[in-house]
């Protein structure tokens, strides 16, 4: 049986939690997960509520309308999702395949509740493994002269395939504002450093030259500003003077795999709310 998942943000005020949970209770719903947070600096209330639709009095197709007056009462920004609606995900990758291969193996083992119908790349390195997973592979070579034209073709393909979310598995291209606007807060990137430090190219080389004792990886939503989108997940690992540059790269790649997979899983489970270029990650 399907569950309903409600995401809410609004000005903090009395009665929100009671009103929302009473809506579920009065209509015969059983709450399975509830989490909330208040940002004291902005006086903003955030909530994620998940309840079973078995025996719920309001039809699935009419829940949005039924909840509308409550949302209006508290001036909420809100979204409703259903656990039996399976998102469709496209993976973009380039020449480095460690994150890409990890995502496919996790997908095959059932760690992600989604469908991955296609892979897009500006290289052909990923073609073989993509085909071995019975997933479509599409090659879109990108150059300065054809970038926007290729992005428009990619956008048409994604629309045709009803793609809900894009994952950049070390995709070595910067998207134009046109493309980002098609999938606002639905493009998940992995950056091979602990942002905002060592942003840009060759962060491991920068870290090695600085003699750092910790390196990291960052997953974030893509915006028009390079590597400045809302951060979803980060992780670090200790390094020492004994580590060569290649050691840093290998340790960093392990971090990237885990950080990217967690970010995608939380997105698919509707556990992320974006506000003020930041995120709330619900339990």
N, C-alpha and C positions, 0 to 999 in steps of 0.2 A: 504494500500500500504506500502511496505517496505521502511525503511530508511537505509542509509549506515552510518557507524560510523568509522571514521578514527582516529587512535591514532599515534602520531608522537613524536619522540625525536631525536635530532641531535645537532651538534654544532650550536650556534646562529650565524646567518649571515643575511645580507640584502636580502630581496626579498622572504623569505619563505612564509609569510602569503599571500602576493599578488599572488604568483605563485600557491599556493594550492587552494585559493579561486577562482582564475581565472579558474583553471581546472574544478571546479564545475560549475561556471557561463557559461563558453564556451560550456559546454555539456548540458546546459539546466536544471541544478539542482537548487533546492531552499534550501538554507542553513537555518536550523531550530535552530541549537545550535552551538555556537563557543566559545571556551575558550582556553586561552594559558597562558603560564608562562615561565619566564626565570630565571634560577638559575645563579645568578651573580658570585657565587664563582667558579662554574665549567664551566661557559659560555655555558650552555645547554639550548636549546629551547624545550619546550613541547607544544603539541597542541592536542585538541580533537575537531573534526569537524563532525557534523551530518547533513545530507541533505536528502531530500525526493527523492526517485527514480522515482516517477511519472514524466513522460515526459523526464527522463534523457536519453541522446542519447546513452550512453554506456551500453551494456547489463550487468546485474549483474555479470554474470560469467566472464566477460572480464575487469571489473574495475581494478582488481589487475594488469593485464598486462598493461592497459592503463596508470596507475599511476606510473608504474615502472621507466620510465625515469626521472620523477621528484624526486622520492626517491633516485635514483642514483646520480642525480645532486647535491643534498644537503647531501649525505651520511647519509640518515635517517635510523633509526630503526623504523619500522612501522608495523601496523596491521590494517586490514580492517574487520569489522563485519557488520552483517545485522540484523535489528530488528526483522525480522520474523524467524530467526534461534533461536529456543528455546533451551537454555542450559539444560543439564541433570545433576542433582545434587544428590550426595549421602551424607547422614548424618551419622556420626559416633558418638556414644554416649556410656555412661557407666551407672553408678548407679544414678548419680544426673541428674534429668530430667527437671529442670526448663527451661533451654535454649532450650532443645529439644522440649518440649511441646509448647513453645512459637513460635518456627520456624514453627511447623506444623499448628498452628492456623493461623499464618500470611500467610502461603502458601494456606491454604483452603480459606482464605478471599481475595485472589488475590493480595496480596502485593508483591509477587515475581513472575517475569515473567520467569518461569522455570518449569521443570518437576522434581519431586522427586520420582523416581521409586523404591528406596530401602534404607533401613537403616541397618547399620552394628554396632554390639555391642559386647563387650567382657563380657557382662552380659545379663540377660534376663528381666531386669526390664522394658525395653521399648517395649517388645513384644506386650502386649495387646493394648496399645494406637496406636502403628504402624499399627496393623491389623485393628483397628477401622477406620483408614484413608485409608484403602485399599491399603497399601504400603507393599512391600515385607520386611520381617524381616530376617536377617541372623545373626546367633550367631557364633562368632569366639572366643572361649576362648583363652586367651593369657597367656603363661608362658614363663619363660626365655628359657626353652628348645625348645619351638616350635615357637618362635616369628617370625623368618625369614620365616619359612615354612608357617605359617598362613598369613603373609603379602603377600607372593607370591600367595596364593589362593585368597586373597582379591583382589589383582591386576588383576588376571585373571577374576574374577567376574565383576570388574569395567570396564574392557576392553570389556567384552561381553555385558554389559549393556550400552556401549558408554557414560560413565560418563565424563563430562567436568570439574566438580568442586566438591571438597569435603569440607564439613563443619564439624568441630569438635565441637560438642555441649557438652562441658565438657567431652571429651573423655579422659579417664585416662591412656593413653599409649603414650610412646615416639616412634616415627617412626624411622626406620633405614634409612640410606642414600639411600639404594636401593629403598625404597618406596617413599621417598621425591622426588627423581629424576624422578619418573614416572609422578609427578604432580607439577612441579616447578612453584611457584607463582599461584597455583590453589588449595592449601589447606589452608583454613581459620580457624584460631583457636581463641578461646576466653580465655583470661587469667584473673583470678580473682584477679588482682591487677593492679595498675597503674605502668606499667613497665617503667624503669628498677628497680624501688624500690620494695622491698619485693618480689623478684623473688623466685621461688621454691615452696616448700610445705608450707601449712598453712599461707598464706599471711595475712589473717584476724587476726589470732592469733598474728602474728608479729606486725601488726598495732595496735592491742589492747594493747599489752604490751608496745609499744612505746608511747601510748597516743596520736595518731595522730588526727588531726582535719579534715582531708580529706581522703577519701578512693576512689579507682577508679577501672576501668576495662579497659582492652586493647584487641583489636582484631588485629591480625597480620597474615601475611603469614608464613607458617611453613618452616623452614630450618633445616639443620642438627644440628645446635646449638640451644639448648633448650631455648625457649622464647626470641630469638634474631633476629627473622625474621622481615621483613619490616612492620612497624606499619601502620595499615589502619585507625583505629578509637579508640579514648579514651574518657572517661567521668569520672567525679568525683561527689561526694556528700559530704556535710559537716556532720561531726559527732561531738559529744561532750562527756564530762565526764559522762553525763547521759546515754549514750548508753552502754549496755552490749554487750558481744561478739556476742550473737545471733542477736542483733539489727544490728551490723555491717554486719553480714552474709546476713540478709534479705535485707538491703539497697544495698549491693554489688550485690546480685542476680538480683535486679531490673536493676541495671546498666548493668550487663552482657547481659541481654535480649536485651536491646536497642542497645548496642554497637555492638553485634554480628549481629543483624538483619540489621543494617545500613551498616555494612561491606559487608554482602552478597548482599544486594540490589545494592550497588555501583559496586560490581564486576560484577553482572549480567547485569548492564546497561553500562558496559565498561567505567567506569569513573575513573579507577585507572591505573596509569603508575608507574612501579617499576624501580628505578635506585639507584645504590650505597647503597643498603640495606635500602632505604627510598622509600616513595611513594609520587606521586602527585595525589591529589584527585580533579578532575574537578567538577565544578558546574553543 
